[in-house]
């Protein structure tokens, strides 16, 4: 659902006053290609607030599909619909007018209960308002994106500083997963790692306890089972943000394993010493849009953890060949508990 702004509602109220309209509705394209009601004004209360329509649905959808202005001087509710009123709630509407926003961003639509309320000249004026609205929407999006990028950068800085603050692996991992989930604004973040032989994988840690009767730490899962097993074997990330995708229907840990049903998931393989030794998962039970900012943040967090574990692997390997006492252990109680690294 596109974010709504009260300032746009007030702008549409002014537009409605200029044209003596009954209702004014602004639709914006969302990440799935449908169109969300971003702002509205009406003398009634029939327009739903959380409304999404497809291109081609009603007269508003016709504008969105054809990217062409439309003026209907005699609206016949028996033969067509506006697209933004519930069934039966458009009674009394006599005329309709709408214009697409530049760049296919959406459409600005209005209606009136007065006969012949809108003219061709009004439509040209409405197109000017549509350009103004598009400029405002674009500026708001840029400011919002800049603010989110700054927030994600701050989260990454905290992630990078964890190594010095938490010298114990368990403490480090718990804080790391909490920061990753918070930065991604997702409900869940967890890490699974392979066993010493690479035949199975297990849950190493999570930002919050898994629901009862699902997955428990130490429980082994075959590399041949579940979406996470696929990520291990293919050494490729997996993403989905709706249950309609093929991967969205694949159980995380295996067909016969009760587990979480996630509607949003990002899973990144962690390559350590030539092969995948772990998978970082960020997910949510709600359907979320995986935008480029979220994907970039998650990948950088995963790359940091993979690099950290690679350094740990090399350090432990070097320690095996050093005489006792020559290399300080310090506070490096680091590494997954199964010693798979």
Buried (B, 14 or more C-beta within 10 A) or exposed (E): EBEBBEEBBEBBBEBBEEBEBBBBBBBBBBEEEBBBBBBBBBEEEBBEEEBBBBBEBBBBBBBBBEBEBBBBBEBEBEEBBBBBBEEEBBEEBBBBBBBBBBEEBBBBBBBBBBEEBBEEEBBEBBBEBBBEBBEBBBEBBEEEEEEBEEBBEEBBEBBEEBBEEBEEBEEBBBBBBBBBBBBBBBBBBBBBBBBEEBEBBBBBBBBEEBEEEBBEEEEEBEBEBBBBBBBBEEEEBBBBBEEEEEBBEBBBBBEEBEBBEBBBBBBBBBBBEEEBBBBBBBBBEEBBEBEEBBBEBBBBBBBBBBEBBBEBBEEBEEBEEEEEEEEEEEEBEBBBEBEBB
